[in-house]
Amino acid sequence: MKATALVLSTAGALLAAGLLAAGVVVYGGVYNVGATSQHLQPVYSLLEITLRQSVRWRARDIAAPPLDDVERVQRGAALFHGKCVQCHGAPGVAQDDIGKSMQPIPGPLVDALQRWRPREIYWITRHGIKMSGMPAWEFRLDESQMWDVVAFMQTLPDLTPQAYAQVTRLAIAAPRQEQVSAPGRRGDVDRGQLALSQYACKACHTIPGLSSSSPNVGPPLKGLASRSLIAGKLINTPDNLVLWLRHPKTVKPLTAMPDMGVSETDARDMVAYLATLH
């Protein structure tokens, strides 16, 4: 009994000391969150291990389509140039200032295949990596386009700076197919909740069900489904809310709410979620 009591008291003391130390670090402002202060190597290594294991687990059942199609690689080259180079650079091309200034720094993707399988690169492209600056592209690129990027990345190790410049020049000049929304599709509540986050709605609005810093820029959206008017202008119907989400300045020219480039499909999903906010 005495031994058990000693073990429990020791464990309790260690727990209390740990909580006290954590409190000092958090509330005392000890940890420097500035991007000019690099992570300590143990922290960096821990984050890398966590990232690697998390991605591998979640991507384990993804089946990659054929990735050696020339047209697919060409489409991926144009997307890579437009979406990835600003942070990661490319053969002979430096990152933009935003990519150089992040912490952790987004590295070049020339060696990505040495560290990641194609299905894992796809997962990272689709879902992003929280607290790293890596965005999720699920709401910016369709399924085929995300695999196009993966297909092109498989060719990166073989491209010289001159070859990369030529490939991307031809890819950008090639005609592109416009994305078409599926007609008659019903809104998806769960996807709509995610879309409200991915289109940065929660940056200005407090939205029930979405974690945020409780911003006070735009009006809170609690009870939106019970309101009679949208923006004080439109009858609160699903179609009118889609119109407002996609083209706010068409509805109210002097509104501070910007056009966020919301697609028809994503707007329908957002409306499905907002309809649950009574």
N, C-alpha and C positions, 0 to 999 in steps of 0.2 A: 504493500500500500504506500509506504514511504517513497519507494522508487517511482511509482506511478505519479504520485503527487509532485515529486521533484521534476519529472519529465514534463508534466503539464504546466507547472509553474515556469519552467525554463522556456517552453514553447510560447507561453503567454507573454513572457518578458521580451522574447525575440520578436514576436508579432507586434507588440506595442512599440518597440524600438524601430521596427521597419515602418510602421504607420507614421511615427513621429518624423522619421527621416524623410518619408515621402511628402508629408505635410510641409516640412521646411523647404523642400525642393520646389513643390508646386506653389505654395502660397508665399514663400519668401522670394520668389522670382530668381532662384539660384540658376536654373537651367536657361541658357541663352538660346532663344528661339530664332535669333537673327540668321538670315541666309548667308551672312558673311562669316558665320562661325560654323566650321565643318563639324559633322558628327564625330564623336569619339570613335576610334576604330572598333571597339567591342560593340557599340551601338550599331555602327554601319554593318558589321558582319552579322549581327543578330537580325537586322532588317532584311538583309540579303537572303539569309537562310529561310526566314519566315516567308518571304516573297516566293522563293523557289518552290518550297514545299506546298504552299497554298495554291499556286498556279498548277503544279503537277497534279494535285489531287482533283481540282475542279475541271481540268481539261482531259482527264484520263479516258473518258468515254466518247470524246468528240472524234468523228470520222472525217478526215480531210478529203475533199474532192480532188480530181486530177489537177495538178498545178503546173504541168509543163506545156499547156496550151499557149501558143505565141501571142494570140490576141489578149488572153488573160494577163500575161506578163506585161504587155504593153499598157493595158488599162491600169495595172498596178503601178507602173512607173509614173504615170501622170498623177495618180493619187498620192504616191509616196512623195513626189516633188512638191505637191500642193499642201500636204497635211503633216508630213513627218520631218522634212529637212529643217524647218525653222528651229526645232529643238535638238534634233539628232545629227544634223549635217548629213553629208553624203561623200562619196569618193571625190576628193578635191574641192569640196564645198563646206565652208564653215557654218556652224549654227548661227542663227540670229542672236541678237543680244539677250533675248528672253531665255534661250537655251543655255547660254554661257553663264547666266547668273543664278540658275536654280541650285538648290541644295536638297537632296543629292543631285549632282550634275547628270543629265540624261546623256548616256554614252552613245558612241556611234553604233550603228546597227549592222555594220559589215560582218561582224563576228557573231551575230545573234544565233545563227544555226549551230554554232559550237556549243551553245548553252541551252538552247530551247528547241523542242520539236515543233514542226509546223502547227500542230493543233494547239500548242501552248502559246505560240505567237498570235494565233487567231484569238485565243481567249483573252490575252492581254490587250489586243487591239479592240476587241468588243467591249470589255468590261473596265479597262483602265486599271490604274493602281492608286488607291487612295493615299493621300498625304505624300505624294511624290511628284505631282504636277502632270503625271501621265493621264490624259483624259480618256473617257470611255467614248468609243466611236459608234456605238450601237444606234444612236439617234442621229448620226450624221452620214453614215454609210449603210447601204443595205447589205444583206448577207453575202451576195456575190462580190460586192466591192471589197469587203473585208478579206475575203479569200484572194482577191486580185492582189491586194497589198502583200499578203503572205507569199504568193507566187513570185512576185517581183523580188522580194527580199531574199529568196533562194538564189537569185542570180547575182546579188551584190558582191559576194566574195570574188567573183570572176571579172568584175568591171574595173577597168582603169578609170582615172578621172576623165580622160578623153571619151572613152566608151560610154560612161555614165551620161556625160553631156549630150552625146549624140542620141542615145536611147531616149532620154527625157524630152529632148527637142522634138523628136518624131512622135512621141507619145502625146505630148501636149497639143500638137497640131492635128492629131487624129480626131475624127468626129466622135462625139459621145452620145450615148443613149440616155434620155431623161428618165428619172424614176417616176413610175406611175403608181398611184395609190390603188389598192384593191377596192373595186366598187361595192357598195352595199355592206361593207364590213362593220360589225358592231364594235363599239368601244370596249376596250379591255381595262377593267378597273385597276388591276395590279400594275399593268404596264403604264397606265396613266399616272399613277403615283410616282413611278420612276421618271417618267417624262417631265413632270413638274420640277423634279430636281435637276435633270439633265439639261433643261432649257433655262436653268438659273432662276426660275420663278421664286424659289424660296430665298433668294438673295434679297428680295425686296418685300416679299409677303410672308407673314407667319401663316403656315398651312398645317392644319391638324394632320398628324401622322408622318410629318417630315421633320427630321431633326434640323435645327438651325440655331442661330444666335438671337432669335426673336427680333428680326429687323423691324424698323418703324418707318420704312420708306413708302411702301404702298400699303393700302388697307389690308387688314387681316382677312383671310378667306373663310374663317369659321362661319358656318351658317349660310354659305353662298347659295346652296340649293333652295333655301327658303326665301331668298330675296326676290322681289317682283321685277326689278330692273337691273340691267347690266350697264355699268358706267353711267348710270342715270339717264340712259338714252334708249336702250333696247329692252323689249319684253324678254324676260329670262326664259328662253327656250334653248334646247341643245344646239340647234343650227345657229342661232344668234350668238351663243357663247363661242362656238367654233369660229364664227366671223370675227368676233372680238379678239380671240387669242391669236388669230393669224394676221389680221389687218387692223390693229387698234386705231391707227390714225385715219383710216377710212371711216370708222364709226365716229371718232371724236378727234378732229384734226389737231386740237391743242393739248391733247393728253401727253403726259410725260412718259407713258408706257411705250417702250420701243417695239418695233417689229422684230421679233426674235427668230424669224425664219422657220416658224413652226409648220410642219407638213400637215396635210389634211388628216392623214392617219393618226399622227401623234396628237393632233388637236382633238380628234374624236375620243382617243384614249384619255386625255386630260379631262374632257367633259364627263366621261363616265366616272372618273374618280371624284371630281368636284360635285357630282350629283349625289354623292354619299354624305356630303358635309351639310347636315341639317342643323 
